[in-house]
């Protein structure tokens, strides 16, 4: 709770989020977790959906492979990728819930671990949503490219937070750090307005709604005085998504991830479709008649679940 509160209350971060500017914020908060904590979770029978990536150079694409033993991934210079760790590790799930309530934004959490001395921890890429990256242990170097393709490089240490706006190219490495140092372990928090279509081109959520504004009872008057109904709908649809996400992050057990994940998408899809309809296609088919899309989403989710469970990683 302390970490989520510190992040949500940081004025420098809120300013960067509203302005859409990349920024590193030093010593924002401490969060006690590590790769060893992940290993303990797995040793106790917890589920971890993990993969490994090793890129030849910074311009390479992600080369992702399934994981069988976590230690082998680290020893070969790969980056251990733990996407959706908030869906399988209770303490990370709690953090996701706390952050989503504090920022009133859908929040998904991934984790990444890389040993020191790796030239490409993550190749150059961008994400389709705003991202916060909190360094937990070790150090690493970040590279961010601006709109003119000029590179900005900086180092981060434990408790530092990096804000990366959506579609900002970035890469990381751990060169120059001693092999005696802790491995680099960081969490990324996806602020998923875009992922759930809550950032419409004509009504961008980051511009229209300051962080936290969606939770205000006077949201429409504050944020969209010219369109009270749209303001109400943003709040209603965001609330549906947040409720479903909190369910996804609750009652975590090794054998119920698939059911929780499928339920999550079955609850979220109608809210997303309805939101797209009312914000960008007023004359579109009502969501209750869009059963084909919902069925397609359900089928795609089932395929995703099957593929993920085949690649589940235990220590």
Number of C-alpha atoms within 10 A of each C-alpha: 12 12 16 20 15 15 21 20 13 13 11 12 23 18 14 16 23 16 13 17 15 20 18 21 17 13 14 18 20 15 17 9 15 20 21 9 12 19 17 13 18 17 12 10 14 19 24 25 20 25 24 23 22 23 21 12 13 19 13 14 15 16 13 16 15 18 21 16 11 18 12 13 23 17 11 12 20 23 26 28 23 21 19 17 24 26 28 26 21 18 12 21 25 18 22 25 26 20 24 23 19 19 22 22 24 27 25 25 22 19 24 22 24 30 29 24 18 21 19 25 30 27 24 21 16 18 15 15 20 23 25 23 20 28 26 26 21 23 27 27 20 20 18 21 17 13 9 6 10 10 13 11 13 11 14 21 18 21 20 20 25 20 22 25 23 19 14 22 19 21 19 21 25 24 17 13 19 14 12 9 13 16 23 27 23 27 23 20 24 24 25 20 20 19 15 21 18 23 21 16 11 9 17 14 20 18 14 17 20 17 20 16 18 25 17 13 11 13 19 22 14 16 19 16 12 10 11 15 12 17 22 17 16 21 19 16 20 24 18 15 22 20 16 20 26 20 17 23 25 16 14 19 15 13 12 12 19 17 12 21 20 19 17 20 19 17 16 20 19 20 21 19 20 20 24 19 16 17 18 13 11 12 8 12 12 12 19 10 9 14 11 9 14 20 13 11 16 17 13 12 19 16 11 14 16 11 11 16 14 10 16 15 20 18 16
